[in-house]
Amino acid sequence: MNPFILATLLFGLGLGTTITFASSHWLLAWMGLEMNTLAIIPLMAQHHHPRAVEATTKYFLTQATGAAMLLFASTTNAWMTGQWEIQQMTHPLPMTLVTLALALKIGLAPLHSWLPEVLQGLDLTTGLIMSTWQKLAPFALLLHLNPSNSTLLVVLGLTSTLVGGWGGLNQTQLRKILAYSSIAHLGWMTLVMHFSPSLTLLTLIMYFIMTFPAFLVFKLNNSTTINSLATSWAKAPALTSLTPFILLSLGGLPPLVGFMPKWLILQELTKQELAAVATLAAFAALLSLYFYLRLSYAMALTMSPNSTTATTPWRYTSSQATLPLAISTTATLLLLPLAPAAIALLTI
């Protein structure tokens, strides 16, 4: 892609998210979300592959539906209360509609079906943008809104953690596994959103820190299936030995950084007398942990000589910059000692 066009599209992505962040009026927030959607569509379809075009079409239709629902809900709120301000949404009907519209835009279960299919049709770099940056604007609106109906958020969050864990069990495609991982993590954030918005923000930041190296490792190894991970030991032994820690951090095992948000969320849910919800969420985390362990086994414990069915790739020297990968991997593995500082920030 022409670098000037790429710079324009990335600027559009940044501007759309910034407009949504800064907006207090529903029309401005809607405009920012639309800019976000329209800026990423050329990035998704840049390879002109039928699967990429299909993924782009699915993404566009889903986001257009979410945006239409959002516009309908805000218009309904203006009709009922005379208010266009985001903070002034008080009627339960438009509040529920907006929550569901934003859930559709970020891919919360049971409105998640588009996310694995879309992510499967993209290259890993665009998939990374889809899994991280594209979640920021809708999440900012959800945090800004802070729906008074906590039951809807808890149901969406619990369904997402269960679907994210269950859906990833039988997958062999890495991008679909990462999509279900995204759904599960979004569920954890949504579970605690009503009770502690600051904890939701912390979990979102931790998810970004952990997802970034996972995508970059798969991109560096040029891997898209579990079988192709088996050849990564010969390409980058040091990175292959560190990758299981990145994956287990996503699964939430101590002493890795992914343990911190899950631990704090379970603690907060217990404080809110939602012990049953916390127990179900913890069981759902075990489902997710299984497929992270499966990836770790395929990558680090399946060494040559092996009888993998994947075609052995040519070992070209990668042109990918490794500094972002090194920084994000270090953060993923070593940030847990900062948990007391994070807790102190949450209680301010």
Secondary structure, DSSP 8 states (H G I E B T S, - for coil): --HHHHHHHHHHHHHHHHHHHH--BHHHHHHHHHHHHHHHHHHHTTT--HHHHHHHHHHHHHHHHHHHHHHHHHHHHHHHHS--BSTT---HHHHHHHHHHHHHHHT-TTS-THHHHHHHTS-HHHHHHHHTHHHHHHHHHHHHH--S-HHHHHHHHHHHHHHHHHHTTT--BHHHHHHHHHHHHHHHHHHTTTT-HHHHHHHHHHHHHHHHHHHHHHHHHT--BHHHHTTHHHH-HHHHHHHHHHHHHHHT-TTSTTHHHHHHHHHHHHHTT-HHHHHHHHHHHHHHHHHHHHHHIIIII--SS---SS---------S-SHHHHHHHHHHHH-GGGHHHHHHHHT-
